[in-house]
Amino acid sequence: MGNNLSRTNYIKIDAKDIKETRLDDYAELTSATRNSRIEYVSDEYYGKAENLLKQQNPDTSHSLYQEGTKDGWQVRRHQATACVVITLGCTGTITGFDIDTTGFMDASPSNVLVEGYIENQREEGKWIILLPNVPIEMNSHNFYMIQHDPHIYSRLRLTTAPGGGIARFRCYGQVLPVWTNLNHEYNLASANLGSQIVRWTDAEYANKPNILLDSGTSQLDGWLTPRSRLEPRNDFVVIQLATTGILSAIVIDTSGFEGNSPSHIQIDGYPYMDPSVEWFTLIKATPCQPNDKTVHPIIYGLPVSHLKLTLFPDGGIQQVQALGIPYVKNDEEDAVLTTNENEAMIREEEKEQEAEKELDHQISKEINCLLFPKSSDNTTIVKTITTKKRKSIELTERSVLNKPSKAPDTKPNRTSKRIKSKLT
């Protein structure tokens, strides 16, 4: 299946920082911390393509004009175009991009093309154009917003023209996993599957909880609450699972936290089936082991949508894992997106494309009938064609006046004969 023309709407955002946009409300899908990686690169002579996925901001201590010293991806000068393919660590819909050329002046490309790949198990997948050869500015952030695109992408392809340098390539969107096996056990508290933090205590002083990624190793990662100054005090964090699920175990990871792990932890769940109950206890207050991973079996067999982790009284947690299987009600089709449903959406789009081709062919035939009418009747034919995505099109056919079939009457007028006889 080849490339398709872009059907997405995009706008450029005039901003110098991401805080001036709405993109920071979404997940950064191309981040290396989400296990995104470089699949293919055409050239990286002056700078590695993996620099595009760094979480840290570009290093601007180098010269803006000296090649080979910039913190980013850069190809040789004579390259007309350059291409890199990125495999996303988590599938999802795309909301926007930040094409960051900080540090690149004369070496910055003038245009970029961005395409997204849709997986399809039946046959080869499909590349869709998201940004069709849009202009970018040198040494700046280039923010683009994608509007109303429901597709779920697994890879991105970035093409620059001419070949130049880009510091960071950040794609923002909503994580939407495609569940391949609903009987398989997943970590439903994984950010790469769409789980997210919805609330935490002491947000003004505590760092934002980062306990849903599996890349944390030190105290700089994870979630470390301030030391308690009031008694009693118990910090907590609320986790929305990637999807409602039936849990079998919860893993508490305190790697990197030795002298500042919490004394005890407690985990409560929010019942999916009984909205009258606010929270119920899954794991009662139990000692927390420092710099270790502890598996807590769960015997509760009903579906859970949220978890509440409480620390007694404070401390640091590296990661929380909620092992379980996705829960799907019989009458709830949209609870999770399966592979078959994702492919069904692709097939539906292909049918719409075929229908539009047939419509174009039909319109062409009607226009030919107007330009070259075959009927000679003095009639007017009005035909209306209506589709989902197009306005009604009215085609009106008017016949040409019939040519006289007989020669004009050349007999003299009787009145003129009378006048002539009187004169003579």
C-alpha positions in Angstrom: 0.0 0.0 0.0 1.6 3.3 -1.0 1.5 6.8 0.3 -1.7 8.7 0.5 -2.2 12.4 0.3 -2.6 14.1 3.7 -6.2 14.4 4.9 -5.2 16.0 8.1 -5.6 19.7 8.9 -2.5 21.4 10.4 -1.7 24.9 11.6 1.5 26.5 12.6 1.7 27.9 16.1 3.6 31.2 16.5 5.3 30.5 19.8 8.9 30.4 21.2 8.2 27.9 24.0 6.0 24.9 24.4 4.3 26.5 27.5 2.8 28.9 25.0 1.0 26.1 23.3 -1.3 23.3 24.4 1.1 20.5 23.4 2.6 20.2 26.8 -0.7 18.7 27.9 0.0 15.6 25.8 2.5 12.8 26.0 5.8 13.1 24.1 5.6 10.0 21.9 9.1 10.3 20.4 11.0 10.5 23.7 13.7 8.0 24.3 12.3 7.6 27.9 9.2 6.0 26.2 11.5 3.5 24.4 11.3 5.2 21.0 14.2 4.4 18.8 15.8 5.2 15.4 14.9 2.5 12.9 16.6 3.9 9.8 18.6 7.0 8.8 19.9 7.9 5.4 23.0 9.9 6.7 24.3 11.1 10.0 27.8 12.3 9.1 27.9 15.3 11.5 25.4 14.3 14.1 23.7 11.1 15.3 20.0 10.8 14.6 19.4 9.4 18.1 20.0 13.0 19.4 16.5 13.8 18.0 15.0 11.7 20.8 16.9 13.2 23.7 14.8 14.4 26.6 17.3 17.1 27.5 17.2 20.5 25.7 19.9 21.0 23.0 23.4 22.1 24.1 23.8 25.7 22.8 27.4 26.2 24.0 28.9 25.4 20.6 29.3 27.8 17.6 26.2 28.3 15.5 28.2 28.2 12.3 30.7 25.4 12.9 29.7 22.1 11.4 30.0 18.9 13.3 29.8 20.4 16.8 26.0 20.7 17.2 23.8 18.7 19.5 21.4 17.2 17.0 21.0 15.2 13.8 23.0 16.6 10.9 23.9 15.3 7.4 26.5 16.3 4.9 26.0 19.5 3.1 25.7 18.1 -0.4 22.6 15.9 0.4 19.5 17.2 -1.4 17.3 15.4 1.1 17.8 13.3 4.2 15.4 10.9 5.9 15.0 9.3 9.3 12.4 6.7 10.4 11.5 6.6 14.1 9.7 3.6 15.8 7.5 4.9 18.6 7.8 3.3 21.9 4.0 3.5 22.3 1.3 3.8 19.6 -1.1 6.7 19.7 -2.9 9.5 18.0 -0.8 12.6 17.0 -1.7 16.2 18.1 1.4 18.2 17.1 5.1 18.5 16.5 8.0 20.6 17.8 10.7 20.6 15.1 13.5 22.2 17.1 16.4 23.7 15.1 18.1 25.4 18.0 21.8 25.8 17.3 21.4 25.4 13.5 21.7 28.5 11.3 23.1 28.0 7.8 22.9 24.2 8.3 19.2 24.2 9.0 16.9 22.7 6.3 14.3 25.0 4.8 11.4 22.4 4.6 10.4 19.2 6.2 8.0 16.4 5.4 6.5 14.3 8.2 4.6 11.0 7.6 3.0 8.6 10.0 2.7 4.8 9.6 -0.5 2.8 10.4 0.0 -0.9 11.2 -2.1 -3.4 9.3 -1.7 -7.2 9.9 -3.6 -8.2 6.8 -1.1 -6.6 4.4 1.5 -3.9 4.2 0.7 -0.8 6.3 0.1 2.7 5.1 2.0 5.9 5.3 0.0 9.1 5.7 1.3 12.6 5.2 0.9 14.7 8.3 3.0 17.7 7.4 3.3 18.1 3.6 6.7 19.8 3.0 6.1 22.7 5.4 8.7 25.5 5.9 10.7 25.7 9.1 12.8 28.5 10.6 16.5 28.2 11.6 17.6 28.3 15.3 14.1 28.1 16.7 11.2 25.9 17.7 8.8 25.2 14.9 5.4 24.2 16.4 2.7 22.5 14.2 -0.7 21.4 15.5 -2.6 18.5 13.9 -6.3 18.7 14.1 -9.0 15.9 14.0 -6.8 12.9 13.0 -8.2 9.7 14.6 -5.5 7.4 13.2 -3.2 5.4 15.5 0.5 5.6 14.4 3.4 3.3 15.3 6.2 5.0 13.3 7.2 8.4 11.9 9.3 9.3 8.9 11.0 12.7 8.8 12.4 14.0 5.5 14.4 17.3 5.3 15.0 19.3 2.2 17.7 20.1 1.6 19.6 17.9 3.9 20.6 19.8 7.1 20.5 19.7 10.8 17.7 19.4 13.4 18.3 19.4 17.1 15.2 17.7 18.5 12.1 16.2 16.9 9.3 16.0 19.4 5.9 14.5 18.6 3.0 15.0 21.0 -0.2 13.0 21.2 -2.4 10.7 23.2 -1.2 7.2 23.9 -3.6 4.6 22.6 -2.4 1.1 22.6 -3.7 -1.5 20.1 -4.4 -4.6 22.2 -3.2 -7.7 20.4 -4.4 -10.2 23.0 -7.1 -9.4 25.5 -6.1 -12.5 27.5 -2.5 -11.5 27.9 -1.3 -9.9 31.1 -0.1 -6.3 30.8 1.3 -3.6 33.1 -1.9 -1.5 33.1 0.0 1.3 35.0 2.5 1.8 32.2 2.7 5.3 30.7 3.5 3.6 27.4 0.1 2.0 27.4 -1.7 5.3 28.3 -1.8 5.2 32.1 -1.4 8.6 33.6 -1.2 10.5 36.9 -4.4 12.4 37.6 -3.7 13.8 41.1 -1.0 13.9 43.8 -0.5 15.7 47.1 1.8 18.7 47.8 2.0 19.5 44.1 3.5 22.9 44.9 6.7 21.5 46.5 6.9 17.9 45.4 8.2 16.9 42.0 5.6 15.6 39.5 5.3 11.9 40.0 7.2 9.9 37.3 6.4 6.4 38.5 4.8 5.1 35.3 7.9 4.8 33.2 10.4 1.9 33.4 13.5 4.0 32.8 14.1 5.3 36.3 17.3 4.3 38.1 18.2 7.0 40.6 16.6 9.4 43.1 16.3 12.0 40.3 13.7 9.8 38.7 10.5 8.5 40.3 8.6 10.5 42.9 10.1 12.0 46.0 7.8 13.8 48.4 9.0 16.6 50.8 9.8 15.6 54.3 6.8 15.8 56.6 6.5 18.8 58.8 3.0 18.1 60.1 1.7 15.1 62.0 -0.1 13.1 60.9 0.6 13.4 57.2 0.3 10.9 54.4 1.1 11.7 50.8 -0.8 9.9 48.0 -0.9 9.8 44.2 -3.9 8.7 42.0 -3.2 6.7 38.9 -5.6 6.2 36.0 -4.9 2.8 34.5 -4.4 2.4 30.8 -7.7 0.7 30.6 -10.1 -0.9 33.1 -8.6 -4.2 34.1 -8.7 -7.2 36.5 -5.5 -7.1 38.5 -3.4 -10.0 39.6 -0.5 -8.2 41.3 1.0 -4.8 42.1 4.8 -4.2 42.1 6.3 -1.4 44.2 9.8 -0.5 43.0 12.0 1.7 45.3 15.3 1.3 43.3 17.6 4.2 44.0 15.8 5.1 47.3 17.7 3.6 50.2 17.6 6.1 53.2 14.5 8.0 52.0 11.9 5.3 51.0 8.6 5.4 52.8 8.1 3.4 56.0 4.8 1.9 54.8 2.6 2.0 51.7 -1.1 1.3 51.1 -2.9 0.8 47.8 -6.6 1.4 47.2 -8.6 0.8 44.1 -11.6 2.5 42.5 -14.3 -0.1 41.5 -15.5 0.0 38.0 -18.7 -1.9 38.6 -19.9 -0.1 41.7 -19.8 3.7 41.5 -21.4 4.0 44.9 -18.2 2.9 46.5 -15.4 5.5 46.4 -12.3 3.5 47.3 -11.6 0.0 48.6 -8.4 -1.4 50.0 -6.4 -3.7 47.7 -3.2 -3.7 49.9 -3.4 -2.8 53.5 -0.7 -0.7 55.1 2.5 -2.8 54.8 6.2 -2.1 55.3 8.0 -0.8 52.2 11.4 -2.3 51.4 14.1 0.3 50.4 16.0 -0.1 47.1 14.0 -3.2 46.1 11.1 -4.5 44.1 8.2 -6.0 46.1 5.4 -8.0 44.4 2.0 -7.8 46.2 -0.6 -10.4 44.9 -4.1 -9.1 44.4 -7.0 -11.5 45.0 -9.8 -8.9 44.2 -11.5 -10.3 41.0 -13.5 -7.3 39.9 -12.4 -4.7 37.4 -10.5 -1.6 38.6 -10.1 1.7 36.8 -7.9 3.8 39.2 -5.3 3.1 41.9 -4.5 5.3 44.9 -1.0 4.8 46.4 -0.5 6.3 49.9 2.9 6.8 51.6 3.3 6.7 55.3 4.4 9.3 56.1 6.5 10.3 53.1 9.4 9.1 51.0 10.4 8.1 47.4 9.0 5.6 45.0 10.6 4.7 41.7 7.8 2.9 39.8 4.4 1.3 40.3 3.3 -1.7 38.1 -0.2 -3.0 38.0 -0.2 -6.4 36.4 -3.6 -7.6 34.9 -5.7 -8.2 31.8 -7.9 -5.7 30.1 -11.6 -5.9 31.0 -14.2 -5.6 28.2 -18.0 -5.6 28.9 -20.1 -7.5 26.4 -22.0 -4.4 25.4 -19.0 -2.0 25.5 -17.3 -2.1 22.2 -15.1 0.9 22.8 -13.5 -0.2 26.1 -10.3 -1.1 24.4 -9.1 -0.9 20.8 -8.1 -4.2 19.4 -6.0 -5.0 16.3 -9.1 -6.1 14.4 -10.9 -2.8 15.2 -7.9 -0.7 14.2 -7.8 -2.6 10.8 -11.6 -2.2 10.4 -11.1 1.6 10.7 -8.5 1.4 7.9 -10.7 -0.7 5.7 -13.6 1.7 6.2 -11.3 4.6 5.1 -10.3 2.6 2.0 -14.0 2.0 1.1 -14.6 5.8 1.4 -11.7 6.5 -0.9 -13.1 4.0 -3.5 -16.5 5.6 -3.2 -15.1 9.0 -3.8 -13.3 7.7 -6.9 -16.6 6.3 -8.2 -18.2 9.6 -7.5 -15.6 11.5 -9.4 -16.1 9.2 -12.4 -19.8 9.7 -12.2 -19.5 13.4 -12.1 -17.1 13.3 -15.1 -19.7 11.4 -17.1 -22.5 13.8 -16.2 -20.3 16.8 -17.2 -19.6 15.1 -20.5 -23.4 14.7 -21.0 -23.8 18.5 -20.5 -21.0 19.4 -22.9 -22.0 16.9 -25.5 -25.8 16.4 -25.2 -27.3 13.4 -27.1 -31.0 14.1 -26.5 -32.8 16.7 -28.7 -36.0 16.9 -26.6 -36.9 20.3 -25.2 -36.6 19.1 -21.7 -34.6 20.1 -18.7 -32.9 17.3 -16.6 -31.7 18.1 -13.1 -29.6 15.5 -11.3 -28.5 15.8 -7.7 -25.6 13.8 -6.2 -25.1 13.9 -2.5 -22.2 12.3 -0.4 -21.1 12.4 3.2 -18.1 14.6 2.6 -19.2 16.7 -0.3 -22.0 19.2 -0.8 -24.8 18.4 -3.1 -23.8 18.8 -6.8 -26.6 19.7 -9.2 -26.0 19.0 -12.9 -28.5 20.6 -15.3 -28.9 19.5 -18.9 -30.8 21.7 -21.3 -31.4 20.5 -24.9 -30.5 22.6 -27.9 -33.4 24.0 -30.0 -34.4 21.8 -32.8 -33.3 22.9 -36.3 -36.1 23.4 -38.8 -36.6 20.2 -40.7 -38.3 21.9 -43.8 -37.4 24.8 -46.0 -39.1 28.1 -45.2 -42.4 28.8 -46.9 -41.7 30.9 -50.1 -45.4 31.4 -51.2 -46.4 35.0 -51.6 -48.6 36.5 -49.0 -52.3 36.8 -50.0 -52.7 40.3 -48.5 -49.8 41.6 -50.6 -51.5 40.1 -53.7 -54.7 42.2 -53.1 -52.7 45.4 -52.6 -50.8 44.8 -55.8 -54.0 44.2 -57.9 -55.6 47.4 -56.6 -52.6 49.5 -57.6 -52.7 48.1 -61.1 
